[in-house]
Amino acid sequence: MDKEHVCLYNKVEPALLAGIWTLETQQKITDAKGDIVNKGEDISASQKIIIDYTLTGLSQGTIVNRFPLPNSEGAYTTTVPHVILKDARLPWRTPIGGNRNTPCVALLLFTRKEQEQNIEFYEATMEEFCKKKDNIYTPKFHNLSAQSLQEHCRYMRITTKLFDKVCPTKEELSLLAHCRQVYIGDKAELNLDPDGLFAVILSLRVPQYQEGMGNADYIACLVSIEGMEEVLGGKATETKLEFIDVIVLDTYSFSVNGTAKNSFRLFCQKSISEALEPPMLALSQAGITGIAAKRLSEGYVPLLYHLRTGDEGMGWYRSPLTPLPVLQRVKESPFESSDSALCYDKVTGVFDVSKAVAWEAGRIVALQEPSFTQNLMHLRVRGQELTDRIMAGMINRMRSPDEKGLVDGWQKELEKVSDEEIKSWLIPMNGGEQFFSAFTSEQLDMLTVIPSLDNVITPEGSTLTADVLEEMEHLCRVLMLRKAELISSLLDSEAQNTARWLAKLWLLYPISFDTLVPHKNLLPPESIRFFFIDESWLEAAYEGAVSLGMDSSRQSCFNRMIRKLLLRLTHKEMLNIRASLYGEIAPQSKSDTRSGLLIRSSLVTYWPTLSISAFNAQKQSLAILRMELLSEDIMIILFDGVAETIRCIEPKECIQMEIDKTRCSVSTDGKMNLNASKVKTSSELALKLMSAGDCATFKGKGE
């Protein structure tokens, strides 16, 4: 789907409509010549299936946008109220009156006065709702399943007179619902339709406002009209009943005035002014000087921590989301524990606990994912097998008549070992496992009992004493680290599953929000904060994750050996995770530095499917690596590169429907005159009413 276009459809039907379906199968048996053997014999079967789409409510997140915005005030007299559903097939699941073009839902608009005088809301099970009541019309459902009868629903009891006034006719209903198809690769991961389809339900009534009369309050109700065919089109009063019960799927209210404006751009500007410097993810330094002010400007937060002795201390902590690029320092060896990741400042006498927290966070989230632990253990077993093969190959090589298996000169011999020779040790012979002729059974057992090598009794006259084998073990590790790239290539397939989870760790999926934003003032309400990604924090989290089950120096050596392999595969998978969600090709990484932004705003609440695009200093588009709602009003976006410019775009599926005399007239009671609009389909009406989309541009933080 093209990023800049919107496709309109009159409807999108489900694979199976609601109703009773029959599956029939027949079987014919033929011989080798093709003649039918079972002539006259009926071999068949049939099975009836009830497809029950009865709407008793909507699951959370089904509605992705309501307009006018809930609980808002604005000049909405030229805007058609509407709701956007991410389930594009929902309105056409149950044909109304046998007409497959008529949706089974409608958006009804009431003034606050109409609602207070004519409507009451109730809750009940569907079984109770369907019972016949005196002087009340109840929808006539067909083929309700036992499960549907036990489900709870919310419904309104409305006077038949008001229902006739606000409810569209069957013909109008078919014009008030349509589908939009848009590009979703720049939206949050909300389990959207993979084809980018959304259903749009319009209200027949438009809000009215009179000057000098104060705000006009309205309530919009998305209702199910299934089973109500006979009362549509102004026929409710003909039943001679006073009330009618209608299932309510959603309600929201708003107020209309003649002055206030409400738009997508204005909501963006409430969170950040385009004229200001981009706000970074750091605490205010107002009234603070010296080292403390410098630390705060770098994104650190002062936190209390508990010592194992029971004492308390203050330490500086910085999350992986930093207000400035972090210089990456090359460590001599990985962190073996969180204690080894502590950094002590001799000048201030205060610990930097950032990497220690990262190490523990990586370890904790890894423990919570059993599949990762299993994949990591499987990878280690495979690595152990390769280690044993290399050791066997080295011993066979060194046990020549000249060397007699002595340690002297082995270091020089290591320089002579070629890649081809190592491959010959690692590849099984004749399709089976390699034979370890250099080891006795006792010595094979001994290799798995480290560090008790000096206690092993070797056969008389053997040069493979415990000391020699221990030295060989050490030289084997040296060789493995030296040839890590070659050896790791044999573990590529086994490492894929491990790297897939590590890629999610690298994109911070399993990391808790309070670890990412450790202080509430870092992300106040109605704010946007930009940040860089601290790769050294992520490396510490990686080291904590892969430390699971590591109980020997051999496993520690193996972790160092496959580090480059896992990190390479992790970065490859990191680029592929989001692309695979939308069936796109994984982007090529354009930078070693990544950036992003956090949005905490009602902008996210009202437009959860908003679109984001980012560009670097060279005006190149940056790939979105992660875009996710963390809560109802908080969104995180990660970019592959440093964002110089960020565009926040109104979702194309939520583009407002504007009305005026040239597009569609409005009657005195606030109803659109659809007959006068001279449109025959819902997509034609949508094309006639759609306005231009809106967007806001922010300046990011270039390198």
GUSE-744679 format. One record per residue (C-alpha): x, y, z. Coordinates in steps of 0.2 Angstrom, whole numbers, padded with zeros to 4 digits, always signed. Layout:
! GUSE-744679
XYZ...
END
This chain:
! GUSE-744679
+0000+0000+0000+0007+0017-0005+0011+0028+0010+0002+0044+0002-0014+0036-0004-0031+0031+0004-0041+0018-0005-0060+0019-0002-0072+0003-0002-0091+0002+0000-0089-0013+0012-0078-0027+0016-0087-0043+0020-0081-0057+0031-0076-0074+0024-0093-0081+0031-0108-0071+0035-0119-0074+0050-0131-0088+0048-0133-0107+0047-0121-0115+0035-0120-0133+0030-0104-0143+0025-0107-0157+0013-0095-0170+0007-0097-0185-0005-0085-0199-0009-0082-0209-0024-0071-0225-0025-0062-0229-0041-0052-0244-0046-0035-0243-0056-0044-0241-0072-0054-0226-0066-0071-0235-0064-0082-0231-0050-0083-0245-0038-0097-0239-0026-0110-0236-0039-0127-0234-0031-0119-0232-0014-0121-0216-0006-0105-0211+0004-0108-0194+0010-0109-0183+0026-0115-0166+0031-0113-0155+0046-0122-0139+0050-0112-0124+0057-0120-0109+0066-0110-0093+0063-0115-0081+0076-0108-0063+0075-0121-0056+0087-0113-0040+0094-0115-0038+0113-0100-0027+0115-0083-0022+0108-0066-0028+0114-0054-0015+0121-0045-0006+0106-0058-0010+0093-0062+0008+0091-0046+0017+0086-0053+0035+0084-0069+0045+0089-0073+0062+0082-0077+0074+0089-0065+0070+0102-0073+0063+0118-0075+0076+0132-0069+0090+0121-0076+0107+0116-0075+0114+0099-0083+0121+0083-0089+0105+0077-0104+0111+0067-0096+0108+0050-0089+0091+0055-0098+0074+0053-0096+0064+0069-0088+0047+0066-0080+0032+0074-0066+0021+0066-0065+0002+0069-0049-0008+0066-0060-0023+0062-0065-0018+0045-0077-0032+0042-0087-0030+0058-0101-0019+0052-0106-0031+0038-0105-0047+0047-0124-0049+0049-0134-0042+0034-0149-0032+0039-0165-0037+0031-0156-0048+0019-0147-0033+0011-0128-0036+0011-0124-0018+0009-0133-0013+0025-0121-0012+0040-0128-0019+0057-0121-0004+0067-0126+0014+0067-0119+0030+0076-0134+0039+0084-0132+0057+0090-0142+0065+0104-0142+0081+0112-0140+0081+0131-0158+0086+0133-0164+0072+0122-0154+0059+0131-0160+0065+0149-0178+0065+0144-0180+0050+0133-0166+0038+0136-0160+0026+0151-0146+0014+0151-0146-0003+0158-0135-0019+0159-0141-0037+0157-0136-0054+0150-0142-0057+0132-0155-0070+0138-0163-0056+0149-0162-0043+0136-0171-0054+0123-0186-0058+0135-0202-0049+0129-0207-0034+0140-0223-0024+0141-0224-0009+0130-0206-0011+0124-0200-0017+0107-0185-0029+0108-0174-0034+0093-0178-0051+0086-0162-0061+0085-0160-0077+0076-0150-0093+0080-0141-0086+0095-0129-0098+0103-0130-0103+0121-0113-0094+0124-0121-0078+0116-0136-0079+0128-0125-0079+0143-0114-0064+0138-0117-0047+0146-0123-0032+0136-0126-0013+0139-0142-0006+0131-0152+0009+0131-0171+0011+0132-0176+0025+0121-0193+0031+0116-0199+0025+0099-0203+0043+0094-0185+0049+0097-0178+0033+0089-0188+0037+0073-0181+0055+0073-0162+0050+0074-0161+0033+0066-0156+0032+0048-0166+0022+0035-0159+0006+0027-0154+0016+0012-0145+0029+0023-0136+0016+0033-0128+0009+0018-0121+0026+0014-0115+0030+0032-0102+0015+0033-0087+0013+0022-0069+0005+0022-0053+0014+0021-0036+0006+0016-0020+0015+0022-0002+0011+0024+0001+0005+0042+0020+0003+0042+0022+0020+0051+0009+0016+0064+0011+0008+0082+0010-0011+0084-0009-0013+0088-0013-0029+0079-0020-0020+0065-0028-0028+0049-0012-0033+0039-0020-0025+0023-0022-0009+0032-0041-0009+0032-0052+0001+0044-0071+0003+0045-0078+0021+0046-0096+0023+0054-0104+0041+0051-0118+0049+0060-0133+0055+0050-0135+0070+0062-0123+0084+0063-0120+0095+0079-0129+0111+0079-0125+0128+0088-0134+0144+0091-0124+0160+0095-0127+0166+0113-0135+0150+0119-0119+0143+0128-0111+0126+0124-0122+0113+0116-0119+0096+0124-0120+0080+0114-0119+0061+0117-0114+0049+0103-0119+0031+0104-0113+0017+0093-0127+0004+0093-0131-0013+0085-0147-0013+0074-0147-0032+0071-0164-0039+0072-0172-0022+0070-0176-0022+0052-0195-0019+0054-0193-0003+0064-0180+0006+0053-0186+0020+0042-0197+0029+0055-0208+0013+0058-0204+0012+0077-0220+0022+0082-0230+0011+0071-0228-0003+0083-0239+0006+0095-0226+0003+0109-0218+0017+0119-0200+0011+0120-0187+0002+0111-0172-0007+0118-0156-0005+0108-0139-0013+0112-0125+0000+0115-0107-0004+0109-0099+0013+0114-0104+0030+0120-0095+0047+0121-0099+0065+0124-0093+0082+0118-0098+0100+0118-0100+0112+0103-0097+0130+0104-0093+0144+0091-0075+0149+0095-0064+0135+0101-0054+0125+0088-0048+0107+0090-0037+0099+0077-0023+0086+0076-0010+0099+0074-0015+0109+0090-0014+0093+0100+0003+0091+0094+0008+0109+0099+0001+0106+0116+0015+0093+0119+0029+0103+0111+0031+0120+0102+0039+0120+0086+0049+0136+0090+0057+0128+0105+0073+0118+0106+0069+0100+0106+0066+0094+0124+0078+0080+0129+0075+0066+0142+0083+0074+0157+0078+0082+0173+0078+0101+0175+0094+0108+0182+0085+0124+0189+0094+0129+0205+0107+0115+0204+0125+0118+0201+0142+0109+0200+0144+0090+0197+0125+0087+0201+0119+0099+0188+0131+0091+0175+0125+0073+0180+0107+0079+0178+0110+0086+0161+0118+0070+0155+0101+0061+0160+0106+0054+0177+0094+0052+0191+0099+0051+0209+0092+0035+0217+0093+0026+0234+0099+0009+0234+0101-0005+0247+0118-0013+0251+0119-0031+0255+0126-0026+0272+0109-0018+0276+0115+0000+0273+0108+0012+0261+0117+0024+0249+0114+0036+0235+0119+0032+0217+0117+0039+0200+0107+0029+0187+0104+0033+0169+0092+0022+0158+0097+0017+0140+0087+0032+0135+0099+0047+0136+0098+0065+0131+0115+0065+0122+0125+0052+0112+0136+0041+0124+0154+0037+0120+0156+0018+0118+0171+0011+0128+0178-0005+0123+0179-0017+0138+0193-0030+0140+0180-0043+0146+0161-0044+0149+0153-0041+0166+0152-0058+0175+0140-0051+0188+0130-0035+0192+0144-0030+0205+0157-0030+0192+0147-0018+0182+0147-0005+0196+0157+0011+0193+0164+0021+0207+0168+0039+0206+0183+0043+0217+0180+0062+0217+0162+0061+0224+0162+0044+0232+0146+0040+0223+0143+0024+0213+0136+0024+0195+0124+0009+0196+0117+0011+0178+0127-0004+0170+0123-0015+0186+0105-0011+0184+0106-0015+0166+0115-0032+0169+0101-0037+0182+0087-0031+0171+0094-0042+0157+0095-0057+0168+0078-0055+0176+0069-0053+0159+0078-0068+0152+0073-0079+0167+0055-0074+0163+0056-0081+0145+0058-0100+0146+0060-0102+0127+0076-0091+0128+0083-0101+0142+0080-0117+0132+0088-0110+0116+0103-0103+0126+0106-0120+0134+0104-0129+0117+0117-0117+0110+0129-0121+0124+0128-0139+0122+0132-0138+0104+0146-0126+0108+0152-0139+0121+0152-0152+0107+0163-0142+0096+0175-0138+0110+0177-0157+0113+0181-0160+0095+0194-0146+0094+0202-0153+0110+0202-0170+0102+0210-0164+0086+0223-0154+0096+0228-0169+0106+0229-0180+0091+0240-0167+0082+0252-0165+0097+0254-0184+0100+0267-0186+0087+0283-0196+0089+0293-0180+0090+0282-0171+0102+0276-0186+0113+0262-0176+0119+0272-0164+0129+0267-0146+0133+0283-0139+0127+0281-0131+0110+0262-0132+0109+0260-0113+0109+0271-0113+0093+0261-0127+0086+0245-0117+0088+0251-0104+0075+0252-0118+0062+0234-0124+0064+0225-0119+0048+0206-0116+0046+0205-0131+0035+0212-0142+0049+0200-0135+0062+0186-0139+0050+0192-0157+0048+0191-0158+0067+0173-0151+0068+0164-0159+0054+0158-0177+0058+0166-0191+0049+0156-0203+0038+0140-0195+0043+0143-0200+0061+0151-0192+0077+0170-0190+0077+0179-0204+0086+0189-0196+0101+0204-0208+0100+0215-0197+0111+0204-0199+0126+0202-0214+0138+0185-0216+0145+0191-0209+0162+0198-0194+0153+0182-0190+0144+0173-0191+0161+0186-0180+0168+0183-0166+0155+0166-0162+0162+0172-0161+0180+0182-0145+0181+0192-0139+0191+0195-0157+0198+0208-0161+0184+0222-0164+0196+0213-0178+0205+0211-0189+0190+0222-0204+0189+0228-0207+0171+0234-0224+0164+0252-0228+0168+0265-0221+0155+0252-0209+0148+0258-0192+0144+0240-0185+0146+0242-0181+0164+0229-0170+0173+0241-0155+0172+0244-0158+0153+0225-0159+0150+0222-0143+0160+0235-0135+0150+0227-0142+0134+0210-0135+0140+0218-0118+0141+0226-0119+0124+0210-0125+0117+0201-0110+0123+0215-0098+0116+0212-0107+0099+0193-0105+0100+0194-0087+0104+0207-0084+0090+0196-0093+0078+0180-0087+0085+0173-0082+0068+0176-0098+0060+0169-0109+0074+0154-0097+0076+0149-0099+0058+0145-0118+0062+0133-0111+0076+0124-0099+0065+0107-0109+0064+0107-0114+0082+0110-0096+0087+0095-0089+0077+0082-0092+0090+0093-0085+0104+0096-0069+0094+0078-0067+0090+0074-0064+0108+0089-0054+0111+0084-0043+0097+0068-0039+0107+0079-0035+0122+0089-0023+0111+0073-0014+0106+0068-0014+0125+0052-0024+0123+0054-0033+0139+0062-0019+0150+0050-0012+0162+0044+0007+0160+0051+0012+0177+0068+0006+0171+0067+0016+0156+0060+0032+0164+0066+0031+0182+0058+0048+0188+0041+0055+0184+0048+0072+0180+0057+0065+0165+0041+0063+0156+0027+0074+0163+0010+0074+0156+0007+0082+0139+0025+0081+0134+0037+0074+0120+0055+0069+0125+0068+0065+0113+0083+0053+0117+0098+0043+0111+0100+0024+0114+0115+0020+0125+0122+0004+0117+0134+0001+0132+0118-0001+0143+0111-0013+0131+0127-0023+0130+0127-0025+0149+0109-0031+0148+0114-0043+0135+0128-0050+0146+0116-0052+0161+0104-0062+0149+0117-0074+0143+0124-0076+0160+0110-0089+0164+0116-0106+0169+0135-0101+0167+0144-0111+0180+0161-0114+0173+0176-0105+0165+0173-0116+0149+0156-0108+0147+0162-0091+0151+0175-0094+0137+0161-0100+0125+0151-0084+0129+0165-0073+0124+0168-0084+0108+0150-0082+0102+0148-0064+0107+0151-0057+0090+0140-0070+0082+0126-0067+0093+0127-0048+0092+0128-0049+0073+0113-0060+0072+0104-0049+0085+0106-0033+0075+0100-0042+0060+0085-0048+0068+0082-0031+0076+0080-0023+0059+0068-0038+0054+0056-0038+0069+0045-0024+0064+0047-0026+0045+0041-0044+0047+0025-0038+0055+0020-0029+0040+0027-0040+0026+0041-0028+0022+0059-0030+0017+0071-0027+0032+0079-0010+0030+0098-0008+0029+0105+0000+0045+0111+0018+0041+0119+0022+0057+0128+0015+0073+0118+0027+0083+0100+0026+0086+0087+0038+0093+0069+0039+0097+0055+0049+0106+0043+0046+0120+0026+0054+0119+0015+0056+0134-0001+0065+0129-0019+0064+0125-0013+0065+0107-0009+0046+0109-0026+0043+0118-0036+0051+0104-0026+0045+0089-0017+0029+0094-0014+0025+0075-0005+0041+0072+0009+0040+0059+0027+0045+0062+0041+0048+0049+0059+0053+0053+0073+0060+0043+0092+0062+0047+0103+0077+0043+0105+0071+0025+0086+0071+0023+0086+0052+0022+0071+0043+0029+0074+0033+0045+0067+0016+0048+0056+0014+0063+0062-0001+0073+0049+0000+0086+0033+0010+0089+0022+0004+0103+0009+0010+0115+0016+0008+0133-0001+0014+0140-0016+0023+0135-0007+0039+0134+0012+0034+0132+0020+0029+0116+0038+0025+0112+0046+0026+0095+0064+0020+0091+0073+0025+0075+0088+0017+0066+0098+0033+0066+0098+0050+0073+0082+0060+0069+0085+0077+0063+0066+0080+0058+0051+0071+0064+0034+0072+0056+0018+0068+0066+0004+0064+0054-0014+0063+0057-0020+0045+0053-0027+0044+0035-0041+0033+0041-0046+0046+0054-0046+0061+0042-0061+0071+0046-0077+0072+0036-0082+0091+0033-0099+0096+0028-0105+0112+0019-0118+0118+0007-0108+0113-0008-0104+0095-0001-0120+0090+0007-0135+0101+0015-0141+0099+0032-0160+0099+0037-0167+0110+0051-0166+0095+0063-0148+0092+0060-0149+0077+0048-0138+0077+0032-0149+0077+0016-0141+0062+0008-0154+0061-0006-0149+0079-0011-0130+0074-0011-0133+0064-0027-0121+0050-0021-0125+0031-0024-0112+0023-0013-0104+0025+0003-0087+0027-0004-0093+0041-0016-0100+0050+0000-0084+0048+0009-0074+0055-0006-0085+0070-0006-0084+0074+0012-0066+0070+0016-0055+0085+0021-0036+0087+0019-0026+0078+0033-0015+0087+0046+0002+0085+0052+0015+0093+0063+0034+0094+0061+0046+0093+0075+0065+0097+0075+0074+0082+0083+0092+0081+0089+0105+0079+0075+0122+0073+0078
END
